Amino acid sequence: MSDEKKIQSPFYIVLLLILSGEIIFILPFVLARIFRPTFLDVFQINNLELGTCFSIYGIVAFFSYLFGGPLADRFKPRILIAFALFLTAIGGVYMATYPSYLMLQVLFGYWGFTTIFLFWAAMIKATRIWGGSNNQGKAFGFLDGGRGLVAAGMGSVGVIIFSFFIGVDLDVVSLQEKKQAFKYVILFASAMVACIGFLVLLFLKPKSPAVTENENLKVTWSDFITVLKIPTVWWLMIIILCAYVAYKTTDIFSLYAKEVMLFDEVESAKIGTLLLYLRPVVGVGIGLLVDRSRSSIFMIVSFLLMLLSALLCSFGVITSGEVVVFFISIIALAIVTYALRTLYFAALKEGFIPLALTGTAVGLVSIIGYTPDIFASPLMGYLLDNSSGIKGFQQVFLMLSFFAILGLVASIIFYKITKTKPHD
């Protein structure tokens, strides 16, 4: 019998995983993605400096992935996830005080620990167990799709709160008024993170022994060695890395809307929020489709479409007079990016990775796969700050084209490796 036998869990367990899976990243990532022009303004930083904050987050996360993975194989997800949410919310309260740039960097490093070491692998493993043998696509599709809906909902409420306190005439709003309005957005997000933490602590109690605490708390190096001997693990690292570069690129869409398409700050924030509503549709749709086929096939198609869309954006033809082309291009990129977020963890089973070592495997593939947290944002910030107008954006999309090619090659190799071995 497969070790990924379907586990019957109450629906609220899955709902809590979805809520916690996205709400924890609202403060370090989603606010800056949706409100990027405003975020830069109220903290008085440029794109490179914001990218440096993300890079510090990524450096801390790099080590957190390594040791947080085995932790998830040995402790109850309820405890790990709840405390991760509480600690992240505390950071949000501090963020609302508008700390100095130095302390802002420290804060992002702190979030690299709270959101990854305690949280990330525990969430992925719990989701994989829920999916069972035959529903990995649906499990991760519902997870990422649901996370997208949470992010979109939070983004919409954030835009409403910001719009309410900022007033209607953005041309005469002072920096202090803008900071006060954005402060309410930050505090609202922090309160929601803490609330979900309490719900997780009270109700996330799956009865399966596969997700309960393991008495052997020792992190064994043999687990790392076993996982590293699986060939698909290495190619999955590259696939996640390339897909995550694309996801990081979505951070600049609202900035593109403001600086190139000449939208105002509220309209730009609405663009970022609009794209998040695609994520649940894409996640669930791809999740249902992939269970009837193979994740690797869909990854190949996604990277190919990403390459075509990125090349189109890199040509520099999308200017303020091409609103329709702008929407088509960013929607296409968003769709394939969100599709890949469902696909690469749904591919764990296809890649012959044992369920018992899911936490360790997630930790290892994430070490390389999520290194764009270290280099992508500073690189994009440098390109945008050192090239005026649309030119900097062209360079960013040209960079994305390179990673789309690399991801395409890795997906093809992953497909060939898994095709030659039998599936249960």
Beta strands, then each sheet from edge to edge (+ up, - down):
end
